[in-house]
Amino acid sequence: MDSEKTKKIVVVVSGLDEEYQYNIFKGINSFASVHNMNISYIAGFGGMVGSEKFDIGETSIYNLIDYTQFDGALLMTNTFGDNALRNRIFSSVLAAKIPAVVFESRENPEFYDISIDNFGVMKKLVNHIIQHHGAKVINYVSGPLGNPEGKARYDAFISAMEENGLTVDEKRIFYGDFKSYDGKLAIDEFAASGLEAPDAFICANDSMALTVASSLDKLGYKVPDDIMVTGFDNTFSARNSTPSITSVKRPLFLAGEKAAQIIFNVLEGVEQPRSTILDAEPAYYESCGCKNNSTDDLKEYKKITYRKSEDTNNNIHMVNRLTAGLAEALTPADYFSVIASVIGELECEKFTLCLREDWQENFASDSGGYELNTYSEFMTAPLIWDKGQRKSVSYFPSREMFPEGFEERSCVNYFLPLHFSERCLGYYIFTNSEFPTYSLLCHTLSMVLSNSLENIRKLSHLNKAMDELNRLYVIDQLCNIYNRNGFINIADDMFKECVANGSQIMISFIDMDGLKFINDNYGHNEGDFAIQRIASIVHNCCENNAICARFGGDEFVYFSPKATHGDAVTLARKLNTALDNINKLLQKPYTISASIGSVVTVAKPGDTLYNIIKLADDKMYDIKKQKKAARKSEKI
């Protein structure tokens, strides 16, 4: 590969806001920034809210990836608890025939891997708790056993317990997912179990260990005096907490940097070792009772802590304003404008919102036409915020992932899913922004955007339903013109305006002749057909703001807000001429005809629309009687 050409690398990971991921990313991005690499992180937040359907929606983002679009892959599949999902990722990368580096896994000899000895170092830590501190009753907070790291650390715990002659009590094992909230759940389960307090809680990572320690403190237990706590990863928060957490020190920044270097060298044709083993050692701190003065410099700690607090407060304020703005959005255009007005505060270079082309369509959960957790073949990007400038792309193939294509430069992109429950709506991309990794509110932002987008979709369908209900309320279903309700709603306002202006109006009442004869001799379908023909003719006579309606079974009313006596004659002539023409055209065994009565008057205060309609009805009835009398005289 041309060394000057931008190398496009995909990084597949679960979660962004844990310190483990953050430090790996720093290493990857540091190397990429000076080696012309375009990095795309694809991440979901599975296992965070305790909802299976929600997790399906989160993992939909991994269905987006077309690995053939990339030159290489870095697979942080050690952050996944779902073994089936990990295997699908492996299969997809293999099918794309691109080189890949896997973190903490030697399952696939086709891939390069970078790891530490999880089993050996965890066993050393457990032995320290047992042999140095005399622990005999131990609770274990595990990571997912479908995860290679989770399994290796669990196996190390079991092995150390057995070799030291201690009993492993299944009731004292909590199976978590490496998420910080699992630590709280583990203590909740322990508190409800009725078991005696253990000597130690050994946790499979620092995130869970920190919440275990804080949750024990809330229950009145002192760490380490009452119960020891250990973690794994030696994160900034763990080593600077009070008490500092005994853990395992591993070179996370180096791991990320080394992984990026391996993939770069492979693409450059430089031979690389298939496996790279990095050093890891236990770090014994206060939470197990050991003294260790190697915590971070106090001034640096205070500086970082203050910045995190300040950033969190600013982000909360931003998300709250965004939430309030989106709550007021009534249309998709409103929704996109609210986002565009706020997103620049996150100090991102570019923000891209990509939606399924059919995201606004209605759906049913049992519909086979809408694949819930996949992306449509084509997407739309209604909002691209680029250095303060706003633009959009109507359609682009989802396999291309970026609506404007990959950028041929060193940059960092974060892809995050938009979904409602298990149903995929789209995704968004941050380009050159630290917000997805430093902020605790990135997942919250995703949920706010997703839920608001679903509200807009539902509101759109609700408005359509209301429009249809309103249409059904005012439109006659047989004739597709106004019914009595629709006519009164529209004509009453027109009539009041004519009264105020002293305008001369015309109201005509039209009644079909011989409907009973047609129904009795040719059936109601033919009767309905004849009514529809008359309705169409009356509607075609509406000119100069005139309106008409089916007022009853075979009765029609016509209202013109500005008319003369000559208009009444003209309307009757047009009506009768059209009826003659339709009868000649149709050649039905019956004749379609109607009687019309018109009132032309100046609307005055005190007049009502119904009164004038009644006058027109009386005139029509007189004309109908005259027609009947004429037919009788013809028969004599």
Buried (B, 14 or more C-beta within 10 A) or exposed (E): EEEEEBBBBBBBBBBBBBBBBBBBBBBBBBBBBEBBBBBBBBBBBBBBEEEEBBBBBBBBBBBBBBBEBBBBBBBBBBBBBBBEBBBBBBEBBBEBEBBBBBBBBEEBEEBBBBBBBBBEBBBBBBBBBBEEBEBEBBBBBBBBBBBBBBBBBBBBBBBBBEEBEBEEBEEBBBBBBBBBBBBBBBBEBBEEEEBEEBBBBBBBBBBBBBBBBBBBBEEEBEBBEBBBBBBBBBBBBBBBBEBBBBBBBBBBBBBBBBBBBBBBBBBEEEEBEEEBEBEBEBBBBBBBBBEEEEBEEEEEBEEBEEEBEEBBEBBBEBBEBBBEBBEEBEEBEBBBBBBBBBBEBBEBBBBBBBBBBBBBBEEEEEEEEBBBBEBBEBBBBBBBBBEEEBEEBEEBEBBBBBBBEBBEEBBBBBBBBBBBBBBBBBBBBBBBBBBBBBBEBBBBBBBBBBBBBBBBBEBBBEEEEEEEEEEEEBBBEBBEBBBBEBBBEBBBEBBEEBBEEEBBBBBBBBBBBBBEEBBEEBEEEBBBBBBBBBBBBBBEBBEEEBBBBBBEEBBBBBBBBBBEEEBBEBBBEBBBEBBEEBBEEBEBEBBBBBBBBBBBBEBEEEBEBEEBBBBBBEBBBEBBEEEEEEEEEEEE
